[in-house]
Amino acid sequence: MKKMMNDYLAWYYLADAQIRNGKFDQALVSIHYALSFSVPYPFKAKLLDMQVQLKEIQRQNNPKK
């Protein structure tokens, strides 16, 4: 587990699994952790894209009335 805490790839794959299981809030947290590392291209771009898509899903699921 300690290695995972310091491995952006583990956070990336965890976020991917969380998205596939509909755990969008948890996925955003995992993406945040992944981005806290020095992430090389193309993973940084992919993580940022995932983050934008999840925020859009959240916005659509929770429209302001």
Phi, psi and omega in degrees: 000323181299319178299319180299323182297338183246021186231107182300328179295321178297318178294321178300311182291327175296315178300317179300315179294321179296320178297315181298337180257011176074017181263070189293320179297317179294322179297321178298322177294316179298319178297318178303313179297317180300319181287348179285349177265168173282096187262124180282158171294141009265001185295323180298315179297319179295316179298317179296321177295317178300318181298315179298315181297319180294320178295324177294318177299316179298318180297318180292324181281341182230060182292144178284137182262000000 
